Amino acid sequence: MPAFPVALLHPLVAHLSPSTIHAHGADLEIELAPFVLGGEPVRTAIRLDGMNLPTYSLEQLAGRRLVFPLNPEPGYIDGSLYFDGRHHAVDIRELCFGKLDPHGLPVRIEGRIHFDDGARFDDTALSLAARIARPLSDAEIDALIDRAAADAGVGSIQQSGKVMAALSRHPSLRHADMALLHARVQARLLIGEAMRPR
């Protein structure tokens, strides 16, 4: 069987967050540009779950090289790539972090995609460069909320759903806790109402 055409994998952005699947560690989701495989459109991401990192701080990860054991050794990264109606295991052996800049932290991912029996590809080496998005500051989030409210012509808390609809499409907020973001939107709208001249 042929190797998987890894040249089709073009990272758009990556997001690092505390693990939502494992009791410890961090998750890294690498959003990929849509591609066509076997005549079918594919929209997917590489997920690396439960990573045992020395820190979640992008500043402290910058310039570091981390080596991980492979599955099933303790400490391995639970990685996967979904397409063809199934999850394919991704073994990560190394993460090399670059220099932090205003856009985020570059990371080079080295590993292997494993395909189960019945898959149409042989196991394939993976070497991928991505950029972990820098988390937004509170002031940046507030500015996005204020801009979305102004663009939507929203002036009251009763219309907070319109602001949330706009914010949910913003790439930097795609992985935000939507309940917390909604509470923040409502607070900003209440502040705006209270400051408006009567």
N, C-alpha and C positions, 0 to 999 in steps of 0.2 A: 504494500500500500504506500501511497505517497506521503511525504511529510506535509504537515499543515502549512499553508502559505502565510507565515507570520508577517510578511510584508503588508498584508491587509490590515494589520492592527496598528492604528494610529491613535495614540492617547490624546484626548481633548483636555482633560483635567483630572486630578486625583484629589481625594478628600480623606484626611486622616481624622479619626474620631475614636473615643473610648469604645471598646467592643460592645456591640448590642447582642451578640450571639454567645460569646463566652463570658464567664464570670470575671475574667481578667484580660489584660492585654488591650491591643488596639486593632482597629479595622482600617484597611486602606481600600478604597474603591477607586478604580481607574476607569473612568468613562472613556469609551472608544468611539471614534467616528463611525457612523454606519458604513457597512460594506456589503458587497454582493458575493455570495459563496454558492457555487453550483446553480447560478441563476436565481437564487432567493436572497432577498434583502435580509440583513442581520443587523440588529441593534442590541448591543450587549456591553458588558463591562467585565473587567477582571476584578474579582473580590479576593482580598487577602485578609482572613479573619483570625482574631486571637493572637496577633503578633506580640511577642515578648520583646518590647522595646525598652531601652534604658530610660526614656523620657518621651512625653508627647509634644514637647516643645520643639518647634521647627528650628529655633535658634540653636538649641543644644544638639539637634541631630545634624546640623549643617557640617559638612566636611567629614562625616563619619562613614565607616564601612562596617556593615554588620553581616556576619555569616551565620546561617541557620542550618540545623540538621534537616535531613529530608524525611518525609513521611515514611515509616511510622515512628521514627525516633522521637523521644520526648523533646518538646520545644520547637517542633516543626510548625510551619505556617500552613494553616488550612486555606489553601487557595483553590479558586475555581473560575472557569470560563464557561458561560452558558451559550450554547447554540445547538442546532439540530434536535431540539426538544430534550436536551439533557445537559447536566453539569459535567464538565471535564476537569479532572484534577490538575492543578498547577502547583508544582513543587518549586519553591523559591529557595535558592541556595545563598543568594547574596543581594543586599540592598546597599547601594553606594549613593550617599547624599552629597549634593554639590553645595554651592554657595547660595545662601538665602538672599533674595532680592525682593523688591516691592511686589512682584507678582507671585512669589511663592518659593518653594524649595525644589530644585531639580533632583530627581532620583533615577538611578539606573537599576533596573531589575534584571537579575540573571536567574534562570531556572529552566524548567522543562514542563511542557504540556503533556499530560498522559491521557491516552485514549483507550477506553475499554474495548473489550471484544465486541465486534459488531460496528464499531465506528469506522468511518471511511478514511482515517488517517493513522499513520504510525506516530509513536511518541516523537515530539519535536522540541528541539532546543528553543528557548525563548530569551531574547535580549531586547529589552524595551526601555526607552527613555520617556519619562513622564515628569510632570510638575505638580507637586502637592500645593493646592491653593492655600494662600495665607488666610487664616481666619479673619473676619472683619472685626474691627473694634466696635465698641458700643456707639461711639460717635458716628462711625460709618453706617451702622445699621439704622440709627435714628435719621441720618440724612436720606437714606434710601426710603424709609417710611414716609418722611415728609415729602419727598419728591413724588412718590407713588400716589400719595393723597392729593397733592396739588394737580398732578396729571389727570387723575380720575375725577377731579372736582368734588372731592369728598370733604365735608366739613363737620360731620357728626359721627359719634361712635356707632350709631345705627347703620352706618354705611361701611363699617370696617371690613366686611366681606369683599368689597371692591378693591380695597387696598391689598388684602391678602391674596386675591386673585392675581394682581400685578406682581407682588413680591414672590409668589410661588414659581413664577417663570424666570426669576433672576438667577443666573448660574451660580452666583456666590452664596445663595440662600437655599439651594436645592436640598442640602443636607441639614438644614436648620431644624430644630425642634419646633414644629408648627404651632403647638399649643402655647409654648413660651413666646414665640414670635407674635401670635395673635394677641396675647395679653399685653405685649409691648406696644403693638399697634393701637390697641384700645387706650392704653395710658397716654400715648402721644396725641391721640385725637381728643381725649379729655383735656389735656393740657392746652391744646390749641383752642378748644371751645372756651375754656376759662380765661384765656388771654385775649380773646376777641372782644373788641369794644362793643358795648351794648347800646 
